[in-house]
Amino acid sequence: MTMPVAYLNRVRGGAGRAFDADVLSWEAAVVAAGGSVSLARRIVVDQFVFSEKASGAWALTDDYWGLWAENAVQALVSLKQRRTASTVNTPAFTADRHYAFDGAASYINTGFVPGTHGINYTGASQRIAAYERVNLASSGAAAGARTGTSSSISISPRNAGSLTGSTNHTAGAVNFILSPADSRGFKAISRAGGTTALGYDRGVRLTDVTGLTIGGSSAPTVALFIGAFNSSDTPVSFRAASIGLVAIGGPLSDVQELAQHNAVQAWATSIGANV
């Protein structure tokens, strides 16, 4: 395969490199599912994966859904485990921007079951992240999965003035105060064992939530939904959000959180989806 000169010259100070094998495998999965990946998009995704691997975030993240894809099939094939998600009740896809959900019935079933497909994600340590493109102050999960009352993971980038979600704890959601209160951009929630949850807004760590009561050490045995919360195979907490990207896996360090935010934002900016 001959690499485009412009691509070779723009990476590693002009030294050049081959496309990442994981990116080529993802592209092959997209094509096998009936979609396509342009050379321009392959270059963009390759740079994202290169940045993720350089920071160590790729190794700690189990999967990514780049919903701001060129076509719907491309959006639904996850980047790392290459699972083909399915849409339910017709969420609206806009190329190079997002999937938009109606807040009442539409969602995406990723097919990613934390208890089965999680590698870095465990019942003791978990992380979820989402990038919303339209400011939304209402409740509802951008993504989530739950089995029973406490085996759960979810994220709501903004409910009133807070980033909220769940991390295998009991007694409601964890709440991280946002300043300014804005759901847009890259948000993440994680727990690295123990009783403290961490929240991040665009790579910046918010005030920790401490003293959680942890309900158990198992991961959910149902699939992660996007645009809703999968509660024991029943969609609840629908969110009328426009979502560009979701990621799930194990906790990242503060440095890796910022690096991943920067990599995600670079991907968004390169295709005009940034906020």
For each residue, the residues with C-beta under 8 A, 3 or more apart:
1: 18 19
2:
3: 7 8 16 18 19
4: 7 8 39 43
5: 8 9
6: 9 10
7: 3 4 10 11 16 43
8: 3 4 5 11 14 16 17
9: 5 6 14 16
10: 6 7 14
11: 7 8 15 16 17 47 50
12: 15 16 17
13:
14: 8 9 10
15: 11 12
16: 3 7 8 9 11 12
17: 8 11 12 50
18: 1 3
19: 1 3 23 24 42 46
20: 23 24 46 49 50 53
21: 24 25
22: 25 26 49 79 80
23: 19 20 26 27 42 45 46 49
24: 19 20 21 27 28
25: 21 22 28 29 82
26: 22 23 29 30 37 45 77 79 80 82
27: 23 24 30 31 37 42
28: 24 25 31 32
29: 25 26 32 33 77 82 84
30: 26 27 33 35 36 37 73 74 77
31: 27 28 34 35 36 37
32: 28 29
33: 29 30 73 76 77 84
34: 31 73
35: 30 31 71 72 73 74 77
36: 30 31 70 71 73 74
37: 26 27 30 31 41 42 45 70 74
38: 41 42 70
39: 4 42 43
40: 43 44
41: 37 38 44 45 69 70 74 271
42: 19 23 27 37 38 39 45 46
43: 4 7 39 40 46 47
44: 40 41 47 48 267 270 271
45: 23 26 37 41 42 48 49 66 79 267
46: 19 20 23 42 43 49 50
47: 11 43 44 50 51 266 267 270
48: 44 45 51 52 263 264 266 267
49: 20 22 23 45 46 52 53 58 79
50: 11 17 20 46 47 53 54
51: 47 48 54 55 259 262 263 266
52: 48 49 55 57 58 61 260 263
53: 20 49 50 56 58 59
54: 50 51 259
55: 51 52 58 255 256 259 260 263
56: 53 59 60 256
57: 52 60 61 252 256 259 260 263
58: 49 52 53 55 61 80
59: 53 56 120
60: 56 57 120 127 249 250 251 252 256
61: 52 57 58 64 80 120 127 247 248 249 250 252 260
62: 80 81 112 117 118 119 120 121 248 249 250
63: 78 79 80 81 83 110 112 117 247 248 249
64: 61 78 79 80 245 246 247
65: 75 76 78 79 85 108 110 226 245 246 247
66: 45 69 74 75 79 244 245 267
67: 75 93 98 99 108 226 243 244 245 246
68: 75 96 97 98 244 245 267 268 271 273
69: 41 66 72 74 75 95 96
70: 36 37 38 41 74 95 96
71: 35 36 74 75 95
72: 35 69 75 76 87 93
73: 30 33 34 35 36 76 77 84
74: 30 35 36 37 41 66 69 70 71 77
75: 65 66 67 68 69 71 72 93 99
76: 33 65 72 73 84 85 86 87 108
77: 26 29 30 33 35 73 74 82 83 84 85
78: 63 64 65 81 82 83 84 85 110 112
79: 22 26 45 49 63 64 65 66 82
80: 22 26 58 61 62 63 64
81: 62 63 78 112 117
82: 25 26 29 77 78 79
83: 63 77 78 110 111 112 117
84: 29 33 73 76 77 78 111
85: 65 76 77 78 108 109 110 111 226
86: 76 108 109 111
87: 72 76 90 91 99 106 107 108 109
88: 91 105 106 107 108 109 235
89: 102 105 106 107
90: 87 106
91: 87 88 99 100 101 102 106 107 108 227
92: 99 100 106
93: 67 72 75 98 99 100
94: 97 98 99 100
95: 69 70 71
96: 68 69 70 271 272 273
97: 68 94 133 242 244 272 273
98: 67 68 93 94 133 242 243 244 273
99: 67 75 87 91 92 93 94 108 226 227 242 243
100: 91 92 93 94 134 240 241 242 243
101: 91 106 107 226 227 228 238 239 240 241 242 243
102: 89 91 105 106 238 240
103: 138 140 238 239 240 241
104: 238 240
105: 88 89 102 238
106: 87 88 89 90 91 92 101 102 227 238
107: 87 88 89 91 101 225 226 227 228 235 238
108: 65 67 76 85 86 87 88 91 99 225 226 227
109: 85 86 87 88 223 225 230
110: 63 65 78 83 85 223 224 225 226 246
111: 83 84 85 86 223
112: 62 63 78 81 83 117 223 224 248
113: 116 117 118 145 220 221 222 223 224
114: 117 118 121 126 145 153 219 220 221 224 248
115: 118 123 147 151 218 219 220 221
116: 113 221
117: 62 63 81 83 112 113 114
118: 62 113 114 115 121 122 126 219 248 249
119: 62 249 250
120: 59 60 61 62 125 127 249 250
121: 62 114 118 125 126 127 153 219 248 249 250
122: 118 125 126 217 219 250
123: 115 126 151 168 216 217 218 219
124: 168 193 217
125: 120 121 122 190 191 192 193 250 251
126: 114 118 121 122 123 153 167 168 190 191 219 248 249 250 251
127: 60 61 120 121 188 189 190 191 247 248 249 250 251 252
128: 143 144 153 154 155 165 188 189 190 246 247 248
129: 155 186 187 188 189 200 245 246 247 248 260
130: 142 143 155 157 186 187 188 243 245 246 247
131: 185 186 187 243 244 245 246 264 268
132: 135 136 142 157 158 183 184 185 187 241 242 243 244 275
133: 97 98 184 242 243 244 273 275
134: 100 183 184 241 242
135: 132 158 182 183 184
136: 132 157 158 183 239 240 241
137: 158 159 160 181 183
138: 103 159 239 240
139: 156 159 164 237 239
140: 103 156 159 228 229 237 238 239 240 241
141: 144 154 155 156 165 225 227 228 229 237 239
142: 130 132 155 156 157 226 227 239 241 243 246
143: 128 130 154 155 224 225 226 227 243 246 248
144: 128 141 152 153 154 155 165 166 224 225 228 229 230 237
145: 113 114 152 153 154 220 222 223 224 225 229 230
146: 151 152 153 154 166 220 222 229 230 231 232
147: 115 151 152 218 220 221 222 232
148: 151 215 216 232
149: 170 215
150: 168 169 170 214 215 216
151: 115 123 146 147 148 168 215 216 218 219 220 221
152: 144 145 146 147 166 167 168 220
153: 114 121 126 128 144 145 146 165 166 167 168 219 220 224 248
154: 128 141 143 144 145 146 165 166 173 229 237
155: 128 129 130 141 142 143 144 163 164 165 187 188 189
156: 139 140 141 142 159 163 164 165 173 237 239
157: 130 132 136 142 163 183 184 187 241
158: 132 135 136 137 161 162 163 178 181 182 183
159: 137 138 139 140 156 162 164 173 175
160: 137 181
161: 158 177 178 181
162: 158 159 175 176 177 178 181
163: 155 156 157 158 175 176 178 187 189 199 201 206
164: 139 155 156 159 173 174 175 176
165: 128 141 144 153 154 155 156 173 174 189 197 199
166: 144 146 152 153 154 169 173 174
167: 126 152 153 174 189 190 191 197 212
168: 123 124 126 150 151 152 153 191 214 215 216 217
169: 150 166 174 191 195 197 212 213 214 215
170: 149 150 213 214 215
171: 213
172:
173: 154 156 159 164 165 166
174: 164 165 166 167 169 189 197 199 209 212
175: 159 162 163 164 209
176: 162 163 164 189 199 201 206 207 209
177: 161 162 206 207
178: 158 161 162 163 181 182 201 206
179:
180:
181: 137 158 160 161 162 178
182: 135 158 178 185
183: 132 134 135 136 137 157 158 187 241
184: 132 133 134 135 157 275
185: 131 132 182 201 202 265 275
186: 129 130 131 200 202 203 245 260 261 264 265
187: 129 130 131 132 155 157 163 183 199 200 201 202
188: 127 128 129 130 155 199 200 247 252 257 260
189: 127 128 129 155 163 165 167 174 176 197 198 199 200
190: 125 126 127 128 167 197 198 200 250 251 252
191: 125 126 127 167 168 169 194 196 197 198 212 251
192: 125 196 198 250 251
193: 124 125
194: 191
195: 169 210 211 212 213 214
196: 191 192 208 209 210 211 212
197: 165 167 169 174 189 190 191 208 209 212
198: 189 190 191 192 205 206 208 251
199: 163 165 174 176 187 188 189 205 206 207 208 209
200: 129 186 187 188 189 190 203 204 205 206 257 261
201: 163 176 178 185 187 204 206
202: 185 186 187 261 265
203: 186 200 257 258 259 260 261 262
204: 200 201 258
205: 198 199 200 208 254 257
206: 163 176 177 178 198 199 200 201
207: 176 177 199
208: 196 197 198 199 205
209: 174 175 176 196 197 199 212
210: 195 196
211: 195 196
212: 167 169 174 191 195 196 197 209
213: 169 170 171 195
214: 150 168 169 170 195 217
215: 148 149 150 151 168 169 170
216: 123 148 150 151 168
217: 122 123 124 168 214
218: 115 123 147 151 221
219: 114 115 118 121 122 123 126 151 153
220: 113 114 115 145 146 147 151 152 153 224 230
221: 113 114 115 116 147 151 218
222: 113 145 146 147 230 232 233
223: 109 110 111 112 113 145 230
224: 110 112 113 114 143 144 145 153 220 230 246 248
225: 107 108 109 110 141 143 144 145 228 229 230 235
226: 65 67 85 99 101 107 108 110 142 143 243 246
227: 91 99 101 106 107 108 141 142 143 238 239 241 243
228: 101 107 140 141 144 225 235 236 237 238 239
229: 140 141 144 145 146 154 225 235 236 237
230: 109 144 145 146 220 222 223 224 225 233 234 235
231: 146 234 235 236 237
232: 146 147 148 222
233: 222 230
234: 230 231
235: 88 107 225 228 229 230 231 238
236: 228 229 231
237: 139 140 141 144 154 156 228 229 231
238: 101 102 103 104 105 106 107 140 227 228 235
239: 101 103 136 138 139 140 141 142 156 227 228
240: 100 101 102 103 104 136 138 140
241: 100 101 103 132 134 136 140 142 157 183 227
242: 97 98 99 100 101 132 133 134
243: 67 98 99 100 101 130 131 132 133 142 143 226 227 246
244: 66 67 68 97 98 131 132 133 268 273
245: 64 65 66 67 68 129 130 131 186 264 267 268
246: 64 65 67 110 128 129 130 131 142 143 224 226 243
247: 61 63 64 65 127 128 129 130 188 260
248: 61 62 63 112 114 118 121 126 127 128 129 143 153 224
249: 60 61 62 63 118 119 120 121 126 127
250: 60 61 62 119 120 121 122 125 126 127 190 192
251: 60 125 126 127 190 191 192 198
252: 57 60 61 127 188 190 256 257 260
253: 256 257
254: 205 257 258
255: 55 258 259
256: 55 56 57 60 252 253 259 260
257: 188 200 203 205 252 253 254 260 261
258: 203 204 254 255 261 262
259: 51 54 55 57 203 255 256 262 263
260: 52 55 57 61 129 186 188 203 247 252 256 257 263 264
261: 186 200 202 203 257 258 264 265
262: 51 203 258 259 265 266
263: 48 51 52 55 57 259 260 266 267
264: 48 131 186 245 260 261 267 268
265: 185 186 202 261 262 268 269 274
266: 47 48 51 262 263 269 270
267: 44 45 47 48 66 68 245 263 264 270 271
268: 68 131 244 245 264 265 271 273 274 275
269: 265 266 272 273 274
270: 44 47 266 267
271: 41 44 68 96 267 268
272: 96 97 269
273: 68 96 97 98 133 244 268 269
274: 265 268 269
275: 132 133 184 185 268
